[in-house]
Amino acid sequence: MARLLTPAEFGLFGMTLVFIAFFEPFVSSGLPSALIRKTDCTQADLSTVFYYNLAISIAVYIILFIFAGAISVFFNEPQIKPIIRLSGLILILRSLSIVQRTMLMKKINFKLLAKISILSSVVSGITAIYLAYHGFGVWSLVTKQLLIAFISMLLLFYWNRWMPSFVFCVESFKQMFSFGWKLLVSGFLNTVQRNVVSIVIGKFYAASDLGFYTRAERFKNLLSQNITIVVQKVTYPALSSIQDNTLRLKTAYRKLIKSIMLITLVPLVSLAAISRTLTITLIGDQWLPSVPYLRLLCFVGIFVPLIAVNSNMLLVQGRSDIVLKINLASKLLLVPVVLSGILFSIDVMIIGMIVHSIAIFFIYSHWSGKFISYTSFDQLSDIFPSFLLSVTVGILVFSFDLLLTTPPLITLVTQCVVFTVATLGLTELFGMKDYLYIKDVFMEKVFHVFSKTK
């Protein structure tokens, strides 16, 4: 897609996604998290959440439809108006399958969720490439997002086999909303935080600049955001199931943090190291201005999964009020970061984002550590070996970009080989416990699959 479309077209679609993202927290409203935490969910509970989410999604779509013109004026991009009005249907499509998705998360059935995600991504991706090739421009991106939402909804209904009853329990809604409304506000504030940078770039810079930033962010999110999503979805129900056993909870929590940071730090630092060759090889020279953004964003992404798992620990303890307060503090600390982007440059703003993510980690880990006696510095001490490994591998990988004069594809392949050999070699050499744990889990799955095929 990046080879068929221009950075300006990606930037235009990025402006649209920003405002759709603002409304997503209202659709879920924190009720799915309440369902996961609730140990005795009934059909009435599930149906109540379904109807509420559907009603809210229709309401926010109407608002989005009405204000589409004003948004296009804000960005001075007339094309945005019809794009927003069509793309806004994504909210309704997603609301229809929130309960089914939550049920699978509660059962920790991520295998089926992954299957649905892959199928919907492949079908929508092929369709979007076909449309882009035939000159549909930004509309191919719109179609891709709508198809992902529509196909995911159909597959969730088909494989989960759940249908709502004609019931809306007010008492159940009040009980779940009392927990979920704080997550709604927190989710909205998080959305503001994630998208305010795109708003600043879209407003004060060219659409192509937003395209470069968006492309860099997507490369970073392939690792950081996807790991974070898995962390949030898996750790919350897993930790919730042992919330009454403090010692067991702390042991599991430490193992999670060390394992998560091992599979986050090393790839993200190495992604920063291969950013130039990766960009040229995959999407072409026209996207080279996104490389500096990508290198900086990788260091923003390092702390994101760690923040997510600390946030989940607070939710497991039932302290959504603390999560909300930290989110409010986080947004206040973001103000100078945004101002730096307006007054100076995009690079300076991303450096501010790195400092901001470090500060938020310390705030979250301070409060989550109080409940299980696991301080911020305990966490940093636990992940320090992974940090040393990531820096060593990253420097080694980056040196090949400086030393080799081969074509970008050859250099990239060499860097990937060096990354694999160095990571596996060093972890085996020093016998890192986190690596050995991940290795044991992986090998257990491989042998399980192999035995089934036999």
Secondary structure, DSSP 8 states (H G I E B T S, - for coil): -TTTS-HHHHHHHHHHHHHHHHHHHHHHTTHHHHHHH-SS--HHHHHHHHHHHHHHHHHHHHHHHHHHHHHHHHHT-TTHHHHHHHHTHHHHHHHTTHHHHHHHHHTT-HHHHHHHHHHHHHHHHHHHHHHHHTT-THHHHHHHHHHHHHHHHHHHHHHH-----S---HHHHHHHHHHHHHHHHHHHHHHHHHHHHHHHHHHHS-HHHHHHHHHHHHHHHHHHHHHHHHHHHHHHHHHHTTTT-HHHHHHHHHHHHHHHHHHHHHHHHHHHHTHHHHHHHHH-GGGGGGHHHHHHHHHHHTTHHHHHHHHHHHHHTT-HHHHHHHHHHHHHHHHHHHHHHHHT-HHHHHHHHHHHHHHHHHHHHHHHHHHHT--HHHHHHHHHHHHHHHHHHHHHHHHHHHH--S-HHHHHHHHHHHHHHHHHHHHHHHT-HHHHHHHHHHHHHHHHHHHHH-
